[in-house]
Amino acid sequence: MSYATLHDALKAAGFVIYTGQGEFSKTLFRISTMGNLTSADLGRLLQCFAILLG
């Protein structure tokens, strides 16, 4: 799956990811948090990954 596909699908679900920096931009992405993050938020993120990668 391309980064763009993953990014767009997660963004549609309310999550934003960023590419890695420098030479890592082609092999990994970053997740950051702002504000109050709950276990339900993490569960929803993991559900999104499961659906996208399933």
PDB file of N, CA, C and O in Angstrom:
ATOM      1  N   MET A   1       0.852  -1.169   0.000  1.00  0.00           N
ATOM      2  CA  MET A   1       0.000   0.000   0.000  1.00  0.00           C
ATOM      3  C   MET A   1       0.899   1.233   0.000  1.00  0.00           C
ATOM      4  O   MET A   1       1.885   1.301   0.733  1.00  0.00           O
ATOM      5  N   SER A   2       0.546   2.184  -0.819  1.00  0.00           N
ATOM      6  CA  SER A   2       1.347   3.406  -0.874  1.00  0.00           C
ATOM      7  C   SER A   2       1.063   4.284   0.336  1.00  0.00           C
ATOM      8  O   SER A   2       0.020   4.174   0.981  1.00  0.00           O
ATOM      9  N   TYR A   3       2.014   5.151   0.624  1.00  0.00           N
ATOM     10  CA  TYR A   3       1.818   6.103   1.715  1.00  0.00           C
ATOM     11  C   TYR A   3       0.598   6.969   1.440  1.00  0.00           C
ATOM     12  O   TYR A   3      -0.204   7.209   2.343  1.00  0.00           O
ATOM     13  N   ALA A   4       0.447   7.436   0.216  1.00  0.00           N
ATOM     14  CA  ALA A   4      -0.664   8.327  -0.123  1.00  0.00           C
ATOM     15  C   ALA A   4      -2.012   7.655   0.129  1.00  0.00           C
ATOM     16  O   ALA A   4      -2.934   8.287   0.645  1.00  0.00           O
ATOM     17  N   THR A   5      -2.126   6.395  -0.228  1.00  0.00           N
ATOM     18  CA  THR A   5      -3.375   5.659  -0.001  1.00  0.00           C
ATOM     19  C   THR A   5      -3.654   5.529   1.481  1.00  0.00           C
ATOM     20  O   THR A   5      -4.774   5.776   1.927  1.00  0.00           O
ATOM     21  N   LEU A   6      -2.641   5.142   2.253  1.00  0.00           N
ATOM     22  CA  LEU A   6      -2.788   4.998   3.693  1.00  0.00           C
ATOM     23  C   LEU A   6      -3.133   6.341   4.334  1.00  0.00           C
ATOM     24  O   LEU A   6      -4.047   6.423   5.155  1.00  0.00           O
ATOM     25  N   HIS A   7      -2.411   7.377   3.966  1.00  0.00           N
ATOM     26  CA  HIS A   7      -2.643   8.721   4.503  1.00  0.00           C
ATOM     27  C   HIS A   7      -4.075   9.168   4.252  1.00  0.00           C
ATOM     28  O   HIS A   7      -4.758   9.626   5.169  1.00  0.00           O
ATOM     29  N   ASP A   8      -4.528   9.037   3.013  1.00  0.00           N
ATOM     30  CA  ASP A   8      -5.862   9.525   2.654  1.00  0.00           C
ATOM     31  C   ASP A   8      -6.961   8.747   3.370  1.00  0.00           C
ATOM     32  O   ASP A   8      -7.951   9.334   3.806  1.00  0.00           O
ATOM     33  N   ALA A   9      -6.796   7.440   3.492  1.00  0.00           N
ATOM     34  CA  ALA A   9      -7.805   6.623   4.170  1.00  0.00           C
ATOM     35  C   ALA A   9      -7.862   6.947   5.660  1.00  0.00           C
ATOM     36  O   ALA A   9      -8.947   7.053   6.231  1.00  0.00           O
ATOM     37  N   LEU A  10      -6.712   7.103   6.286  1.00  0.00           N
ATOM     38  CA  LEU A  10      -6.699   7.441   7.707  1.00  0.00           C
ATOM     39  C   LEU A  10      -7.226   8.855   7.938  1.00  0.00           C
ATOM     40  O   LEU A  10      -7.931   9.107   8.915  1.00  0.00           O
ATOM     41  N   LYS A  11      -6.885   9.766   7.046  1.00  0.00           N
ATOM     42  CA  LYS A  11      -7.375  11.142   7.191  1.00  0.00           C
ATOM     43  C   LYS A  11      -8.895  11.177   7.091  1.00  0.00           C
ATOM     44  O   LYS A  11      -9.544  11.930   7.817  1.00  0.00           O
ATOM     45  N   ALA A  12      -9.467  10.375   6.204  1.00  0.00           N
ATOM     46  CA  ALA A  12     -10.925  10.310   6.074  1.00  0.00           C
ATOM     47  C   ALA A  12     -11.570   9.797   7.356  1.00  0.00           C
ATOM     48  O   ALA A  12     -12.728  10.106   7.639  1.00  0.00           O
ATOM     49  N   ALA A  13     -10.817   9.011   8.136  1.00  0.00           N
ATOM     50  CA  ALA A  13     -11.317   8.472   9.403  1.00  0.00           C
ATOM     51  C   ALA A  13     -10.984   9.384  10.582  1.00  0.00           C
ATOM     52  O   ALA A  13     -11.328   9.074  11.723  1.00  0.00           O
ATOM     53  N   GLY A  14     -10.313  10.509  10.312  1.00  0.00           N
ATOM     54  CA  GLY A  14     -10.015  11.471  11.371  1.00  0.00           C
ATOM     55  C   GLY A  14      -8.618  11.398  11.935  1.00  0.00           C
ATOM     56  O   GLY A  14      -8.336  12.016  12.962  1.00  0.00           O
ATOM     57  N   PHE A  15      -7.732  10.654  11.285  1.00  0.00           N
ATOM     58  CA  PHE A  15      -6.338  10.537  11.741  1.00  0.00           C
ATOM     59  C   PHE A  15      -5.414  11.109  10.680  1.00  0.00           C
ATOM     60  O   PHE A  15      -5.686  10.989   9.485  1.00  0.00           O
ATOM     61  N   VAL A  16      -4.322  11.733  11.110  1.00  0.00           N
ATOM     62  CA  VAL A  16      -3.345  12.267  10.166  1.00  0.00           C
ATOM     63  C   VAL A  16      -1.989  11.657  10.489  1.00  0.00           C
ATOM     64  O   VAL A  16      -1.536  11.694  11.633  1.00  0.00           O
ATOM     65  N   ILE A  17      -1.344  11.093   9.466  1.00  0.00           N
ATOM     66  CA  ILE A  17       0.005  10.562   9.612  1.00  0.00           C
ATOM     67  C   ILE A  17       0.940  11.410   8.761  1.00  0.00           C
ATOM     68  O   ILE A  17       0.502  12.151   7.881  1.00  0.00           O
ATOM     69  N   TYR A  18       2.219  11.291   9.033  1.00  0.00           N
ATOM     70  CA  TYR A  18       3.234  12.055   8.314  1.00  0.00           C
ATOM     71  C   TYR A  18       4.323  11.110   7.833  1.00  0.00           C
ATOM     72  O   TYR A  18       4.593  10.089   8.464  1.00  0.00           O
ATOM     73  N   THR A  19       4.947  11.454   6.716  1.00  0.00           N
ATOM     74  CA  THR A  19       6.050  10.632   6.224  1.00  0.00           C
ATOM     75  C   THR A  19       7.236  10.723   7.171  1.00  0.00           C
ATOM     76  O   THR A  19       7.334  11.649   7.975  1.00  0.00           O
ATOM     77  N   GLY A  20       8.124   9.761   7.067  1.00  0.00           N
ATOM     78  CA  GLY A  20       9.375   9.828   7.803  1.00  0.00           C
ATOM     79  C   GLY A  20      10.211  10.977   7.262  1.00  0.00           C
ATOM     80  O   GLY A  20       9.893  11.546   6.217  1.00  0.00           O
ATOM     81  N   GLN A  21      11.265  11.312   7.964  1.00  0.00           N
ATOM     82  CA  GLN A  21      12.112  12.416   7.538  1.00  0.00           C
ATOM     83  C   GLN A  21      13.322  11.890   6.778  1.00  0.00           C
ATOM     84  O   GLN A  21      13.828  10.802   7.055  1.00  0.00           O
ATOM     85  N   GLY A  22      13.774  12.689   5.813  1.00  0.00           N
ATOM     86  CA  GLY A  22      14.973  12.357   5.064  1.00  0.00           C
ATOM     87  C   GLY A  22      14.862  11.027   4.347  1.00  0.00           C
ATOM     88  O   GLY A  22      13.866  10.745   3.681  1.00  0.00           O
ATOM     89  N   GLU A  23      15.890  10.218   4.490  1.00  0.00           N
ATOM     90  CA  GLU A  23      15.933   8.928   3.785  1.00  0.00           C
ATOM     91  C   GLU A  23      14.835   7.966   4.243  1.00  0.00           C
ATOM     92  O   GLU A  23      14.548   6.987   3.554  1.00  0.00           O
ATOM     93  N   PHE A  24      14.227   8.231   5.385  1.00  0.00           N
ATOM     94  CA  PHE A  24      13.171   7.355   5.901  1.00  0.00           C
ATOM     95  C   PHE A  24      11.801   7.648   5.297  1.00  0.00           C
ATOM     96  O   PHE A  24      10.840   6.923   5.558  1.00  0.00           O
ATOM     97  N   SER A  25      11.707   8.697   4.497  1.00  0.00           N
ATOM     98  CA  SER A  25      10.406   9.101   3.963  1.00  0.00           C
ATOM     99  C   SER A  25       9.788   8.042   3.047  1.00  0.00           C
ATOM    100  O   SER A  25       8.577   8.042   2.826  1.00  0.00           O
ATOM    101  N   LYS A  26      10.609   7.151   2.522  1.00  0.00           N
ATOM    102  CA  LYS A  26      10.097   6.114   1.617  1.00  0.00           C
ATOM    103  C   LYS A  26       9.809   4.801   2.320  1.00  0.00           C
ATOM    104  O   LYS A  26       9.271   3.879   1.707  1.00  0.00           O
ATOM    105  N   THR A  27      10.160   4.697   3.606  1.00  0.00           N
ATOM    106  CA  THR A  27      10.012   3.403   4.272  1.00  0.00           C
ATOM    107  C   THR A  27       9.197   3.432   5.559  1.00  0.00           C
ATOM    108  O   THR A  27       8.865   2.373   6.093  1.00  0.00           O
ATOM    109  N   LEU A  28       8.867   4.613   6.068  1.00  0.00           N
ATOM    110  CA  LEU A  28       8.086   4.647   7.301  1.00  0.00           C
ATOM    111  C   LEU A  28       7.249   5.905   7.382  1.00  0.00           C
ATOM    112  O   LEU A  28       7.434   6.853   6.618  1.00  0.00           O
ATOM    113  N   PHE A  29       6.320   5.888   8.330  1.00  0.00           N
ATOM    114  CA  PHE A  29       5.500   7.065   8.588  1.00  0.00           C
ATOM    115  C   PHE A  29       5.496   7.318  10.079  1.00  0.00           C
ATOM    116  O   PHE A  29       5.869   6.453  10.872  1.00  0.00           O
ATOM    117  N   ARG A  30       5.066   8.526  10.455  1.00  0.00           N
ATOM    118  CA  ARG A  30       5.051   8.922  11.865  1.00  0.00           C
ATOM    119  C   ARG A  30       3.623   9.183  12.315  1.00  0.00           C
ATOM    120  O   ARG A  30       2.781   9.640  11.542  1.00  0.00           O
ATOM    121  N   ILE A  31       3.372   8.883  13.578  1.00  0.00           N
ATOM    122  CA  ILE A  31       2.099   9.199  14.215  1.00  0.00           C
ATOM    123  C   ILE A  31       2.421  10.082  15.413  1.00  0.00           C
ATOM    124  O   ILE A  31       3.331   9.786  16.187  1.00  0.00           O
ATOM    125  N   SER A  32       1.682  11.147  15.555  1.00  0.00           N
ATOM    126  CA  SER A  32       1.874  12.051  16.675  1.00  0.00           C
ATOM    127  C   SER A  32       0.518  12.308  17.320  1.00  0.00           C
ATOM    128  O   SER A  32      -0.523  12.047  16.718  1.00  0.00           O
ATOM    129  N   THR A  33       0.535  12.810  18.521  1.00  0.00           N
ATOM    130  CA  THR A  33      -0.727  13.127  19.188  1.00  0.00           C
ATOM    131  C   THR A  33      -0.753  14.587  19.608  1.00  0.00           C
ATOM    132  O   THR A  33       0.275  15.198  19.900  1.00  0.00           O
ATOM    133  N   MET A  34      -1.948  15.113  19.628  1.00  0.00           N
ATOM    134  CA  MET A  34      -2.166  16.459  20.149  1.00  0.00           C
ATOM    135  C   MET A  34      -3.424  16.394  20.997  1.00  0.00           C
ATOM    136  O   MET A  34      -4.466  15.931  20.532  1.00  0.00           O
ATOM    137  N   GLY A  35      -3.337  16.844  22.211  1.00  0.00           N
ATOM    138  CA  GLY A  35      -4.513  16.839  23.071  1.00  0.00           C
ATOM    139  C   GLY A  35      -4.660  15.546  23.851  1.00  0.00           C
ATOM    140  O   GLY A  35      -3.703  14.795  24.040  1.00  0.00           O
ATOM    141  N   ASN A  36      -5.870  15.309  24.292  1.00  0.00           N
ATOM    142  CA  ASN A  36      -6.176  14.164  25.133  1.00  0.00           C
ATOM    143  C   ASN A  36      -6.446  12.938  24.270  1.00  0.00           C
ATOM    144  O   ASN A  36      -7.392  12.929  23.482  1.00  0.00           O
ATOM    145  N   LEU A  37      -5.631  11.918  24.413  1.00  0.00           N
ATOM    146  CA  LEU A  37      -5.774  10.684  23.658  1.00  0.00           C
ATOM    147  C   LEU A  37      -6.279   9.604  24.602  1.00  0.00           C
ATOM    148  O   LEU A  37      -5.696   9.384  25.663  1.00  0.00           O
ATOM    149  N   THR A  38      -7.347   8.937  24.227  1.00  0.00           N
ATOM    150  CA  THR A  38      -7.923   7.901  25.075  1.00  0.00           C
ATOM    151  C   THR A  38      -7.660   6.518  24.493  1.00  0.00           C
ATOM    152  O   THR A  38      -7.241   6.387  23.343  1.00  0.00           O
ATOM    153  N   SER A  39      -7.907   5.499  25.290  1.00  0.00           N
ATOM    154  CA  SER A  39      -7.749   4.130  24.791  1.00  0.00           C
ATOM    155  C   SER A  39      -8.748   3.858  23.666  1.00  0.00           C
ATOM    156  O   SER A  39      -8.460   3.069  22.766  1.00  0.00           O
ATOM    157  N   ALA A  40      -9.909   4.497  23.706  1.00  0.00           N
ATOM    158  CA  ALA A  40     -10.883   4.349  22.618  1.00  0.00           C
ATOM    159  C   ALA A  40     -10.332   4.924  21.314  1.00  0.00           C
ATOM    160  O   ALA A  40     -10.566   4.366  20.242  1.00  0.00           O
ATOM    161  N   ASP A  41      -9.601   6.037  21.399  1.00  0.00           N
ATOM    162  CA  ASP A  41      -8.973   6.623  20.208  1.00  0.00           C
ATOM    163  C   ASP A  41      -7.958   5.647  19.607  1.00  0.00           C
ATOM    164  O   ASP A  41      -7.934   5.433  18.395  1.00  0.00           O
ATOM    165  N   LEU A  42      -7.133   5.068  20.455  1.00  0.00           N
ATOM    166  CA  LEU A  42      -6.147   4.101  19.967  1.00  0.00           C
ATOM    167  C   LEU A  42      -6.824   2.881  19.378  1.00  0.00           C
ATOM    168  O   LEU A  42      -6.386   2.358  18.354  1.00  0.00           O
ATOM    169  N   GLY A  43      -7.887   2.425  20.015  1.00  0.00           N
ATOM    170  CA  GLY A  43      -8.635   1.291  19.486  1.00  0.00           C
ATOM    171  C   GLY A  43      -9.205   1.580  18.111  1.00  0.00           C
ATOM    172  O   GLY A  43      -9.175   0.722  17.228  1.00  0.00           O
ATOM    173  N   ARG A  44      -9.726   2.788  17.926  1.00  0.00           N
ATOM    174  CA  ARG A  44     -10.275   3.173  16.623  1.00  0.00           C
ATOM    175  C   ARG A  44      -9.182   3.249  15.561  1.00  0.00           C
ATOM    176  O   ARG A  44      -9.394   2.846  14.417  1.00  0.00           O
ATOM    177  N   LEU A  45      -8.011   3.765  15.940  1.00  0.00           N
ATOM    178  CA  LEU A  45      -6.881   3.806  15.008  1.00  0.00           C
ATOM    179  C   LEU A  45      -6.475   2.393  14.607  1.00  0.00           C
ATOM    180  O   LEU A  45      -6.256   2.122  13.426  1.00  0.00           O
ATOM    181  N   LEU A  46      -6.373   1.501  15.573  1.00  0.00           N
ATOM    182  CA  LEU A  46      -5.999   0.121  15.266  1.00  0.00           C
ATOM    183  C   LEU A  46      -7.056  -0.568  14.405  1.00  0.00           C
ATOM    184  O   LEU A  46      -6.715  -1.376  13.541  1.00  0.00           O
ATOM    185  N   GLN A  47      -8.317  -0.262  14.628  1.00  0.00           N
ATOM    186  CA  GLN A  47      -9.381  -0.810  13.778  1.00  0.00           C
ATOM    187  C   GLN A  47      -9.224  -0.327  12.338  1.00  0.00           C
ATOM    188  O   GLN A  47      -9.415  -1.096  11.396  1.00  0.00           O
ATOM    189  N   CYS A  48      -8.880   0.929  12.174  1.00  0.00           N
ATOM    190  CA  CYS A  48      -8.660   1.478  10.834  1.00  0.00           C
ATOM    191  C   CYS A  48      -7.522   0.735  10.136  1.00  0.00           C
ATOM    192  O   CYS A  48      -7.637   0.366   8.967  1.00  0.00           O
ATOM    193  N   PHE A  49      -6.426   0.522  10.860  1.00  0.00           N
ATOM    194  CA  PHE A  49      -5.303  -0.219  10.281  1.00  0.00           C
ATOM    195  C   PHE A  49      -5.730  -1.634   9.915  1.00  0.00           C
ATOM    196  O   PHE A  49      -5.375  -2.120   8.841  1.00  0.00           O
ATOM    197  N   ALA A  50      -6.477  -2.301  10.773  1.00  0.00           N
ATOM    198  CA  ALA A  50      -6.918  -3.668  10.506  1.00  0.00           C
ATOM    199  C   ALA A  50      -7.772  -3.731   9.244  1.00  0.00           C
ATOM    200  O   ALA A  50      -7.619  -4.640   8.428  1.00  0.00           O
ATOM    201  N   ILE A  51      -8.662  -2.773   9.090  1.00  0.00           N
ATOM    202  CA  ILE A  51      -9.512  -2.749   7.888  1.00  0.00           C
ATOM    203  C   ILE A  51      -8.684  -2.483   6.640  1.00  0.00           C
ATOM    204  O   ILE A  51      -8.854  -3.150   5.620  1.00  0.00           O
ATOM    205  N   LEU A  52      -7.790  -1.508   6.724  1.00  0.00           N
ATOM    206  CA  LEU A  52      -6.989  -1.135   5.554  1.00  0.00           C
ATOM    207  C   LEU A  52      -5.998  -2.211   5.149  1.00  0.00           C
ATOM    208  O   LEU A  52      -5.749  -2.415   3.961  1.00  0.00           O
ATOM    209  N   LEU A  53      -5.435  -2.896   6.124  1.00  0.00           N
ATOM    210  CA  LEU A  53      -4.401  -3.884   5.828  1.00  0.00           C
ATOM    211  C   LEU A  53      -4.928  -5.311   5.786  1.00  0.00           C
ATOM    212  O   LEU A  53      -4.210  -6.241   5.420  1.00  0.00           O
ATOM    213  N   GLY A  54      -6.215  -5.474   6.173  1.00  0.00           N
ATOM    214  CA  GLY A  54      -6.825  -6.795   6.258  1.00  0.00           C
ATOM    215  C   GLY A  54      -6.958  -7.462   4.956  1.00  0.00           C
ATOM    216  O   GLY A  54      -7.457  -8.585   4.886  1.00  0.00           O
TER     217      GLY A  54
END
